[in-house]
Amino acid sequence: MGQLLHKCARTTEKTRREIQLSKQSIASLARRFGVNRKTIAKWKNRTSCQDVPMGPKVKRSKVLTEQEEKVVIAFRKLTGLPLETRYTLYKKLYLTYRVLLCIAAFSDTAALS
Protein backbone atom coordinates (compact mmCIF):
# COMPACT_ATOMS: atom_id res chain seq x y z
CA MET A 1 0.00 0.00 0.00
CA GLY A 2 1.24 3.48 -0.85
CA GLN A 3 2.03 6.19 1.62
CA LEU A 4 -0.73 8.71 2.39
CA LEU A 5 0.53 12.28 2.57
CA HIS A 6 -1.43 15.45 3.23
CA LYS A 7 -1.30 18.14 0.54
CA CYS A 8 1.33 20.25 2.35
CA ALA A 9 3.72 17.37 3.15
CA ARG A 10 7.30 18.10 2.11
CA THR A 11 8.92 14.87 3.32
CA THR A 12 8.22 11.18 2.70
CA GLU A 13 9.26 8.20 4.81
CA LYS A 14 12.24 7.67 2.52
CA THR A 15 13.33 11.31 2.97
CA ARG A 16 12.86 11.10 6.75
CA ARG A 17 14.96 7.94 6.91
CA GLU A 18 17.72 9.68 4.91
CA ILE A 19 17.57 12.62 7.32
CA GLN A 20 17.81 10.35 10.36
CA LEU A 21 20.76 8.36 8.99
CA SER A 22 22.66 11.34 7.59
CA LYS A 23 25.76 12.77 9.28
CA GLN A 24 25.44 16.12 7.48
CA SER A 25 24.62 19.30 9.36
CA ILE A 26 21.02 20.36 9.92
CA ALA A 27 21.50 23.45 7.72
CA SER A 28 22.88 21.49 4.77
CA LEU A 29 20.09 18.88 5.03
CA ALA A 30 17.49 21.67 5.16
CA ARG A 31 18.91 23.18 1.96
CA ARG A 32 19.16 19.77 0.28
CA PHE A 33 15.55 18.76 0.97
CA GLY A 34 14.05 22.27 0.79
CA VAL A 35 12.56 22.25 4.29
CA ASN A 36 12.93 24.27 7.48
CA ARG A 37 15.82 23.49 9.85
CA LYS A 38 13.26 22.80 12.60
CA THR A 39 11.79 20.04 10.43
CA ILE A 40 15.21 18.45 10.04
CA ALA A 41 15.86 18.67 13.79
CA LYS A 42 12.44 17.16 14.51
CA TRP A 43 13.08 14.14 12.27
CA LYS A 44 16.64 13.67 13.59
CA ASN A 45 15.27 13.41 17.14
CA ARG A 46 12.48 10.94 16.31
CA THR A 47 12.99 7.19 16.48
CA SER A 48 10.45 6.40 13.74
CA CYS A 49 9.89 7.63 10.19
CA GLN A 50 6.11 7.54 10.69
CA ASP A 51 4.29 10.85 10.91
CA VAL A 52 2.52 11.50 14.22
CA PRO A 53 -1.28 11.95 13.98
CA MET A 54 -2.25 15.52 14.85
CA GLY A 55 -6.05 15.22 15.03
CA PRO A 56 -8.19 14.80 18.11
CA LYS A 57 -7.54 11.66 20.16
CA VAL A 58 -11.28 11.07 20.67
CA LYS A 59 -13.69 12.04 17.91
CA ARG A 60 -16.65 13.97 19.26
CA SER A 61 -19.73 15.46 17.68
CA LYS A 62 -19.62 19.22 17.18
CA VAL A 63 -23.42 19.38 17.19
CA LEU A 64 -24.58 16.99 19.90
CA THR A 65 -23.54 16.71 23.51
CA GLU A 66 -22.11 13.39 24.65
CA GLN A 67 -25.43 12.48 26.32
CA GLU A 68 -27.43 13.35 23.18
CA GLU A 69 -25.07 11.28 21.06
CA LYS A 70 -25.62 8.27 23.35
CA VAL A 71 -29.38 8.72 23.00
CA VAL A 72 -29.11 8.78 19.20
CA ILE A 73 -26.97 5.62 19.15
CA ALA A 74 -29.31 3.78 21.54
CA PHE A 75 -32.32 4.87 19.46
CA ARG A 76 -30.65 3.59 16.30
CA LYS A 77 -29.80 0.21 17.85
CA LEU A 78 -33.20 -0.29 19.47
CA THR A 79 -35.41 0.63 16.52
CA GLY A 80 -33.53 -0.90 13.60
CA LEU A 81 -35.59 1.36 11.31
CA PRO A 82 -34.44 2.70 7.93
CA LEU A 83 -32.46 5.92 8.08
CA GLU A 84 -35.18 8.23 6.71
CA THR A 85 -37.81 6.94 9.14
CA ARG A 86 -35.39 7.08 12.01
CA TYR A 87 -34.42 10.65 11.13
CA THR A 88 -38.05 11.82 11.01
CA LEU A 89 -38.84 10.18 14.35
CA TYR A 90 -35.69 11.48 15.96
CA LYS A 91 -36.41 15.06 14.86
CA LYS A 92 -39.80 14.85 16.59
CA LEU A 93 -38.30 13.27 19.71
CA TYR A 94 -35.44 15.77 19.79
CA LEU A 95 -37.83 18.72 19.55
CA THR A 96 -39.83 17.27 22.45
CA TYR A 97 -36.59 16.75 24.41
CA ARG A 98 -35.54 20.38 23.85
CA VAL A 99 -38.97 21.67 24.87
CA LEU A 100 -38.80 19.60 28.07
CA LEU A 101 -35.34 20.99 28.82
CA CYS A 102 -36.63 24.55 28.38
CA ILE A 103 -39.61 23.85 30.63
CA ALA A 104 -37.33 22.33 33.27
CA ALA A 105 -34.97 25.29 33.11
CA PHE A 106 -37.86 27.75 33.29
CA SER A 107 -39.44 25.97 36.25
CA ASP A 108 -36.08 25.95 38.07
CA THR A 109 -35.66 29.72 37.61
CA ALA A 110 -39.29 30.33 38.57
CA ALA A 111 -38.80 28.31 41.76
CA LEU A 112 -35.76 30.42 42.69
CA SER A 113 -37.64 33.73 42.58
C-alpha positions, -999 to +999 in steps of 0.1 A: +000+000+000+012+035-008+020+062+016-007+087+024+005+123+026-014+154+032-013+181+005+013+203+024+037+174+032+073+181+021+089+149+033+082+112+027+093+082+048+122+077+025+133+113+030+129+111+067+150+079+069+177+097+049+176+126+073+178+103+104+208+084+090+227+113+076+258+128+093+254+161+075+246+193+094+210+204+099+215+234+077+229+215+048+201+189+050+175+217+052+189+232+020+192+198+003+156+188+010+141+223+008+126+222+043+129+243+075+158+235+099+133+228+126+118+200+104+152+184+100+159+187+138+124+172+145+131+141+123+166+137+136+153+134+171+125+109+163+130+072+165+104+064+137+099+076+102+061+075+107+043+108+109+025+115+142-013+119+140-022+155+148-060+152+150-082+148+181-075+117+202-113+111+207-137+120+179-166+140+193-197+155+177-196+192+172-234+194+172-246+170+199-235+167+235-221+134+247-254+125+263-274+134+232-251+113+211-256+083+233-294+087+230-291+088+192-270+056+192-293+038+215-323+049+195-306+036+163-298+002+179-332-003+195-354+006+165-335-009+136-356+014+113-344+027+079-325+059+081-352+082+067-378+069+091-354+071+120-344+107+111-380+118+110-388+102+144-357+115+160-364+151+149-398+148+166-383+133+197-354+158+198-378+187+195-398+173+225-366+167+244-355+204+238-390+217+249-388+196+281-353+210+288-366+245+284-396+238+306-373+223+333-350+253+331-379+278+333-394+260+362-361+259+381-357+297+376-393+303+386-388+283+418-358+304+427-376+337+426 
